Amino acid sequence: MIKKKIIFNLPKLAGNELKNFNSLNKYNHYSSNGYFTKKCKSWLIKNIKCKDAILVNSCTAALEISAILIDIKPGDEVIMPSYTFVSTANAFVLRGAKIIFIDLDKETLNMNINLIEKNITKKTKAIVTVHYAGISVDLDKIVKIAKKNKLFLIEDAAQAILSKYKDRYLGTFGDLATFSFHETKNIHCGEGGALLINNKKFIKRASIIKDKGTNRNDFNKKLVKKYYWVDLGSSYGLNEINASFLYSQLISAKKINNSRLKIWKFYYRQFKHFESEKKMLLPFIPNYSHFNGHIFYIIVKKDIRNRLLNFLNKNYVMALFHYVPLHNSPFGKIASKKRYNLELTDLKSNSIIRMPLHLSIKKSDIIKIKKLMIKFFSQEGSKALL
Ligand SMILES: *Cc1c(COP(=O)(O)O)cnc(C)c1O
């Protein structure tokens, strides 16, 4: 008998993607800045309540635009967690910045914001905060630090669409914020992203940078007769084919997140006793954080993590680990020009397992995973205790 794999991620259609795509021949517009791009933009502004939003071809692109917008120059320093995706750092390194990596806090997989201030120097230009798994950092505190030290705050909210800090959506706290619509995220269009703008001074220039450094946007609005090269820029826009797909996902976003959250909570209830038995730690959700069920992860003893992963994979459960911390990666060492000792980042990155989570996961799959874990832990005995 061939056993059915419980796969890690299964990107799904929300319903109207193909219908929207078929309607494109009505508009005869397939590049960026078309009908569906405008619909997606309005949806973001209305629902997330940011001042402006531009649709781009990835979260990576949105981060690169951010680095250009805040005028990063060679030698400027940018503070961020080491435990993040490479794009968070790459965008600023491309403009010559030196990256200052911050360790994780004790409870979540977000950076320890108490370590930020002692890392601020005359060269510091910005703080980039990542909301890992869609769970926010203490934004009141981080906004205060940024204001007091006159630094730009950028939220890499790639994983955090419709997550909240207290009663406000993530992506509305930074001068700039970024979303990802990669197929691995809650809401997707294959690949895509958005730049959210909360500091009004960036609105005009952001669309110029997105449109290859031209004033194409003014031309589209018939404000100028020709468009030409006015600033730095690149080809960052999202095409209409992807935007037509994305719009269908966005209007179902709250429903999609609720379904993910239900699965997340089922995992949590099923695994709770492992935590009481000191075999694992479950995710900690601070009181101020209302999150979107992006990732269900567990933290187990470092010494058994790889064995448990292999055991699950061998039994057709496609669980995964996550980032190799940037400060330990070959290019991270060059970009930070320094050797780091980030104890909690090292420990947690070697202890994490992410469980399969997507809309086709069934309760029976999760119970199957739980039974496998019970079997594994009984084989390991006291070696598995935290
Ligand atoms: C996924 C992700 C990105 C990159 O998103 P793309 O849309 O693939 O460019 C950046 N930062 C974080 C934290 C992510 O999770």
The ligand as an SDF file (V2000), in Angstrom:
LIG
                    3D

 15 15  0  0  0  0  0  0  0  0999 V2000
    8.2230   35.0120    2.6120 C   0  0  0  0  0  0  0  0  0  0  0  0
    9.0040   36.0770    3.2660 C   0  0  0  0  0  0  0  0  0  0  0  0
    9.6950   37.0490    2.5330 C   0  0  0  0  0  0  0  0  0  0  0  0
    9.8240   37.0070    1.0350 C   0  0  0  0  0  0  0  0  0  0  0  0
    8.6120   37.0680    0.3690 O   0  0  0  0  0  0  0  0  0  0  0  0
    8.6040   36.9910   -1.2480 P   0  0  0  0  0  0  0  0  0  0  0  0
    7.2040   37.4720   -1.5720 O   0  0  0  0  0  0  0  0  0  0  0  0
    8.8380   35.5800   -1.6180 O   0  0  0  0  0  0  0  0  0  0  0  0
    9.6370   37.9230   -1.7600 O   0  0  0  0  0  0  0  0  0  0  0  0
   10.3400   38.0410    3.2250 C   0  0  0  0  0  0  0  0  0  0  0  0
   10.3410   38.1040    4.5540 N   0  0  0  0  0  0  0  0  0  0  0  0
    9.7060   37.1740    5.3130 C   0  0  0  0  0  0  0  0  0  0  0  0
    9.7250   37.2830    6.8080 C   0  0  0  0  0  0  0  0  0  0  0  0
    9.0280   36.1240    4.6880 C   0  0  0  0  0  0  0  0  0  0  0  0
    8.4150   35.1970    5.4350 O   0  0  0  0  0  0  0  0  0  0  0  0
  1  2  1  0
  2  3  1  0
  2 14  2  0
  3  4  1  0
  3 10  2  0
  4  5  1  0
  5  6  1  0
  6  7  2  0
  6  8  1  0
  6  9  1  0
 10 11  1  0
 11 12  2  0
 12 13  1  0
 12 14  1  0
 14 15  1  0
M  END
$$$$
